[in-house]
Amino acid sequence: MPSQEMRHAMIEAPLGDDVFGDDPTTNRLLEVAARRMGKAAATFVPSGTMGNLIGVAVNAQRGQEMIADADSHIFNSEAAGAAAVCGVQIRQVSTKGGVMRPDQIVAAVRPRDDPHHPISAAVTFEDTHNRHGGIVWPLEALRDASRAAHEQGLRVHLDGARIFNAAVALGVEASEIAAYADTVTFCLSKGLACPIGSIFCGSEADIESATRWRKRLGGGMRQVGVLAAAGLIALDHMVDRLAEDHANARTLAEGLAEIRGVSCDLSRVQTNLVYFDVENMPAAAFDDECVKRGLLGGATGAHTIRFVTHYGITSEDVQSALQICDGVLSA
Ligand SMILES: Cc1ncc(COP(=O)(O)O)c(C=O)c1O
């Protein structure tokens, strides 16, 4: 949920028409966002999903292929936008922990001299990786994967919906991560607490193409400075505090692992996401009971639950959450 400071900034924001590039608050945000990602330019999009869809459209043509992790958000949770809207096929690669190895990228590239095959145009990486537990790519692994992709003539899109969680976990600037991608999407919503909004960043040419795609998709928004105002506060005040969410997630995961009937792989708890299994109860029933007691999470599999720590959740809340889980499982 947005902070009071964000809400005030949204009321006060100077506005113009961003479809004409005339919204001063949005322009200021785009400048800051591009700089934080180390890219030449940026554009504001309504969601991470649209940012990723534009990432597909900018980096691959109709009839071509984009390589993605089999558990990626782009492949599983974006309503097949790559195929349905861009005519781009996703080639899935199964990875250990969401981290694609250079040899896997090389092996996934199609032979160029055989017209039976689609043309491999791009690869996408997800950092942090949601379905793999919010894991962070080691920088060297990202560097090596990116180098392998570029050597194969692929463009690299980074789904950095939670790139700032990765940056805080690694103790680096987000630009050091984004440096290994040609284009990057990151979310102002989610951990950065904005009500709405994501940013797509890349070269000037990428953003020219992205802005046309955004218009085509209906994502050109007029006085979007109302939202950008919250984004500026997010980038100034909400990044460093993510460390608190990570510490809370760790305490939560360690506490859950001690509860009978719960299994939680602590090695995957590296940022603000906590995935765990409730062994003797359907996840949906567990979740329903938690909701009744005021604890909001989500069932992501038959026995799997995801909890997220974020702005507004305190260490006391974590202790109450653990008590509620214990109560539900021992009822
Ligand atoms: C890794 C990842 N990418 C993209 C998205 C899409 O973001 P949005 O919900 O803003 O469309 C999400 C949403 O959870 C995500 O986890």
The ligand as a Tripos MOL2 file, in Angstrom:
@<TRIPOS>MOLECULE
LIG
   16    16     1     0     0
SMALL
NO_CHARGES

@<TRIPOS>ATOM
      1 C1          8.5790  -11.8090  -11.9060 C.3       1 LIG1
      2 C2          7.3560  -11.0480  -12.2800 C.ar      1 LIG1
      3 N1          7.3170  -10.4160  -13.4470 N.ar      1 LIG1
      4 C3          6.2450   -9.7040  -13.8360 C.ar      1 LIG1
      5 C4          5.1460   -9.5970  -13.0340 C.ar      1 LIG1
      6 C5          3.9440   -8.8430  -13.5400 C.3       1 LIG1
      7 O1          3.6910   -7.6820  -12.8410 O.3       1 LIG1
      8 P1          2.2130   -7.0440  -12.8330 P.3       1 LIG1
      9 O2          1.4350   -7.7920  -11.8180 O.co2     1 LIG1
     10 O3          2.4720   -5.6160  -12.4660 O.co2     1 LIG1
     11 O4          1.6590   -7.1820  -14.2040 O.co2     1 LIG1
     12 C6          5.1360  -10.2410  -11.7940 C.ar      1 LIG1
     13 C7          3.9480  -10.1520  -10.9190 C.2       1 LIG1
     14 O5          3.8550  -10.7770   -9.8940 O.2       1 LIG1
     15 C8          6.2680  -11.0060  -11.4110 C.ar      1 LIG1
     16 O6          6.3100  -11.6720  -10.2520 O.3       1 LIG1
@<TRIPOS>BOND
     1     1     2 1
     2     2     3 ar
     3     2    15 ar
     4     3     4 ar
     5     4     5 ar
     6     5     6 1
     7     5    12 ar
     8     6     7 1
     9     7     8 1
    10     8     9 2
    11     8    10 1
    12     8    11 1
    13    12    13 1
    14    12    15 ar
    15    13    14 2
    16    15    16 1
@<TRIPOS>SUBSTRUCTURE
     1 LIG1         1 GROUP 0 **** ****
